Amino acid sequence: MQGAQDQVTGPLAAGDAASAELSRRERALLDFAKLVTEAAHQTTATDVQALRDTGWTDEQIAEAVYVVAMFAFFNRVADAFGLQDPSYGDDGPPVQQ
């Protein structure tokens, strides 16, 4: 994440979103993205309004949904073709030998 602090990027990169030092606004968007990822059919107008109440615009909320949807699309395509990233989970770029 461009411009983010280590207190945010470190835990997020490690899959520990609960420990990331996020603002209430950021946390609300991250929680919504998780809901869309895991159970998009369960999102409600109340969920969207909660984001608006923390300051997100409808355009920003829509963009978040599009990003979540695109990642789901790419993951499904990669899974369908058996594609794997050999460096997934590494802390850096692959080492050239």
N, C-alpha and C positions, 0 to 999 in steps of 0.2 A: 504494500500500500504506500503510494507516494506520500512522503512527508509525515508518515506516522512514526510514533515513538516506539522504542524497543518494548516498553511495557504493554503495548498493544500488539505489535507484530509477533513478538516472541510467543506468547501464549496462543495466539490465533494459528500461527504456523505449526504449533505442536498439537493443535486440536483441542486446546483448553480454553474455550471462549469464556467460560465462567471466571477465569482469572485475569482476563484482559481488562485493562483500565479504560473502559469505554464510558462515554457520556450517556445519560439517560436516553437521549435521542438516538445515539448509535446503537445502544443495546436494544431499543425498541425495533429498529430496522433489522438488526441481526436476528432477533427472535421471530420477526415476521418472515424473514427469508427461510429460517428453519421450518416454520409452519408450512410455507409454500413448498419447500423441498419434500417434507415428509407426508403432508396431507393437504395438498392444495384444495381438494374438494371440501375441506372443512373451514376454509377462510370465510369470514363474514364481513358485512359492512362495518360492524363494530371493530374488527381488527384493523380495517383501513382507517376508520375514524381515530383510533388510538394513535396511529402514525401521524395523522394530520394534527392531532392535539400536541404532539411533541415537536411540530414544526416542519414536517415533511410535506412537500407539495404533491398534488396528484401526479404530476409529471415525474417526479422523483420516485414515487411509489411504483408507478408503472414501469419505470426503467429498472428498478430492483426486481420486479417480477420477470421482466424480459431477461435479465442477467441470470436469474435462477433457472429459468426455462431453458436458456441456451446451454448452460452447464449440464442440465439434465439431458438435453438432446445429445450433446457431444459425448457424454458418458455412455449413453445407450448405444450410439454408433460405435464407439470404441469397444464396448462389450460385445456387440453383435459380431464384430469382425475379429475379436480376440486380440485387439491391440493392447500393448502394455508399454509403459514408459519404464525403461530399465533404471532410470535414476529417481523414480518416484520415492519420496521419503528421505532422500539424501539431503544433507545440509547445503549442498552447493552443486555447481555444474559437474558433469562427469569429468573424471580425471583422464587426460590423454596420456597414453603410454607409448 
